[in-house]
Amino acid sequence: MNTKTCKKCGATWINGEHYWSGTGKKGNELDLAGLVCNKLGDDNCINPCRGQDGGVTWEKRLTELEKDHPAD
């Protein structure tokens, strides 16, 4: 088994598949980039999608929350 863990955020890749550090659930590298790596990553980041646009971002999540719960 090949395991790599990002020293920056703690995300893990097991046999090339990304798993979230907080939940251990299978993840999406592009979502990780949009939520974490592109804002907080540095040269220690091992996410191959770091720097790519796409995936989920905090801005997208906020827009969805505001759409689901509009201010009165």
Contacts in CASP RR format, 6 or more apart in sequence:
PFRMAT RR
TARGET T0000
AUTHOR 0000-0000-0000
METHOD contacts of the structure
MODEL  1
MNTKTCKKCGATWINGEHYWSGTGKKGNELDLAGLVCNKLGDDNCINPCR
GQDGGVTWEKRLTELEKDHPAD
1 14 0 8 1.000
1 15 0 8 1.000
2 13 0 8 1.000
2 14 0 8 1.000
2 15 0 8 1.000
2 16 0 8 1.000
3 12 0 8 1.000
3 13 0 8 1.000
3 14 0 8 1.000
3 15 0 8 1.000
4 12 0 8 1.000
4 13 0 8 1.000
4 16 0 8 1.000
4 46 0 8 1.000
5 11 0 8 1.000
5 12 0 8 1.000
5 13 0 8 1.000
6 12 0 8 1.000
6 21 0 8 1.000
6 44 0 8 1.000
6 45 0 8 1.000
6 46 0 8 1.000
6 47 0 8 1.000
7 44 0 8 1.000
7 46 0 8 1.000
8 37 0 8 1.000
8 40 0 8 1.000
8 41 0 8 1.000
8 42 0 8 1.000
8 44 0 8 1.000
8 45 0 8 1.000
8 46 0 8 1.000
9 21 0 8 1.000
9 32 0 8 1.000
9 36 0 8 1.000
9 37 0 8 1.000
9 40 0 8 1.000
9 41 0 8 1.000
9 45 0 8 1.000
10 21 0 8 1.000
11 18 0 8 1.000
11 19 0 8 1.000
11 20 0 8 1.000
11 21 0 8 1.000
11 32 0 8 1.000
11 36 0 8 1.000
11 47 0 8 1.000
12 18 0 8 1.000
12 19 0 8 1.000
12 21 0 8 1.000
12 24 0 8 1.000
13 19 0 8 1.000
13 46 0 8 1.000
17 26 0 8 1.000
17 27 0 8 1.000
18 26 0 8 1.000
18 27 0 8 1.000
18 28 0 8 1.000
18 29 0 8 1.000
18 32 0 8 1.000
18 47 0 8 1.000
19 25 0 8 1.000
19 26 0 8 1.000
19 27 0 8 1.000
20 26 0 8 1.000
20 27 0 8 1.000
20 32 0 8 1.000
28 55 0 8 1.000
28 56 0 8 1.000
29 47 0 8 1.000
29 48 0 8 1.000
29 49 0 8 1.000
30 49 0 8 1.000
30 52 0 8 1.000
30 54 0 8 1.000
30 55 0 8 1.000
31 55 0 8 1.000
31 56 0 8 1.000
32 47 0 8 1.000
32 49 0 8 1.000
33 47 0 8 1.000
33 49 0 8 1.000
33 50 0 8 1.000
33 51 0 8 1.000
33 52 0 8 1.000
33 54 0 8 1.000
33 55 0 8 1.000
34 54 0 8 1.000
34 55 0 8 1.000
34 56 0 8 1.000
34 57 0 8 1.000
35 56 0 8 1.000
35 57 0 8 1.000
35 58 0 8 1.000
37 45 0 8 1.000
37 47 0 8 1.000
37 49 0 8 1.000
37 50 0 8 1.000
37 51 0 8 1.000
38 50 0 8 1.000
38 51 0 8 1.000
38 52 0 8 1.000
41 50 0 8 1.000
END
